Amino acid sequence: MNESKVTALADCYIDLWNERDPGQRRHLIERIFSETGTYRDPLLAGDGRSGIEAMIAEAQTQFGHYRFRRTGPVDVHHDRIRFTWELSDNGDDVQVAGIDFGAINGDGLFDSIAGFFDIYPGGE
């Protein structure tokens, strides 16, 4: 896979988590997830584009003004990707941080993403 395209995909994914407008959020989901794409982390799950959309909208109600940002490089090999991220208030008050692993299909869309937390409320 082309490394710059994969980095752009990861950055669009981060933008998706920060997008508050439902129409624009749906556009981003269609741009980066396959129709049957899935997302899993220790607290949330979404199946298909509609399930992912509902899950992200729910997460945004929990974290108000906090925003996601990618915190490290995007690693890629074959059809796999990984990158680190955090959810914070301008980088000062980190609420959640972790790493996501994704599988990308032949069309360059995510088929799945699995998120793991390093820091999260109530976690160690």
N, C-alpha and C positions, 0 to 999 in steps of 0.2 A: 504494500500500500504506500501511496505517496505521503510522506511524513507531513508536509505542509497541509494537505487536505485533511489528514487525521487531526492535526492540531486545530484546524478551523472547525472541524466537527465537534471536538471537545469544548472549544470556546462557545460555539453555538448552544451546546448542551448547558453550559453554565448560564448563558444568557436566558435560556428557557426557564431555569429555576428562579430567575430574577424578574421575569416578565409579569407584570400585574394585569395587563389588558388581556381578557380572555380570547379575543379574536387573534391577536398577535401571538399569544401563547400557543393557540391551536395551529397557527401557521408554522411556528418553529417545530412543533411536535411532528407535523407532517413532513417537514424538511429533513429531520434527523432520525426518526424512528420508522421502522417497517410497520405495516398495518398490524402485525401480530407481535410487535416488540413488547418486552417485559422489563420491569424494574423491580428490584428487591433490595431492601436494606433491613437492619434489625427492627425498625419501627414501621416501615411503610412498604406497600406493594402495589403495583399497577400492572394490569394486563391489557394489551392493546392500546391504541392511541387514546381512546376515551378514558380508559382506566388510569393511564399515566397523567392525563390532563386533570382528572378529578383529584388524584393523589397530590399533584403539585399545588393545586388550588388550596387543598386542605393544609398542606405544609406552610403555605404562605400566611394563612390565618394564625398559625401558631407562632411564627417568628417575626411578625410585624415589619419593622423597619430594617431588620438585618438583611444582608446581601451575601450571596455566594461569590467566591472568586477562586480561580485556579491558583495553586500555590507552588507548583513545580512543573517540570517539563512533562510532555506527553510521551510516554513510551509506547512503541508499537512493534509488533512482529506478527507476520501472517495476517490473520483476521482478528487479532486481539489488541486491546488498548488498555492503558492504565494511566491514571493521573491523580494527583492529590488536590484537595480543595479545603476551604473553610467557609463557615457561615459566621459573619461577624458584623459588628457595628463600626464601620470604617477601619477595620483591621485591629481595633483595640480590644474589644470585648468579644472574644471568640466563644460562640455558643456550641458549635459543632464543627468537627474537623475529621477528615478521613481520606480514604482512597476509593476510587471507583474503578471497576474492571468492566470492560465491554467487549461484546462480540459484534463484528461488523459484517454485513452480508455483501454479496457481490455487487449490489447497487450502491454501496457506500453508506448504508443506513444502519443504525443500531438494531440488532435483533434482540439484544439483552444488555442490561447493565446490572451489576451487583455492587452495592455500596457497603463499605465497612467503616466503622467509626473508630477513631482514635480518641476523640473527646466528644462527649455528649451529655446533656443534662441527665443526672441520675446515674451516669456511668462512672467507671473507674479509669 
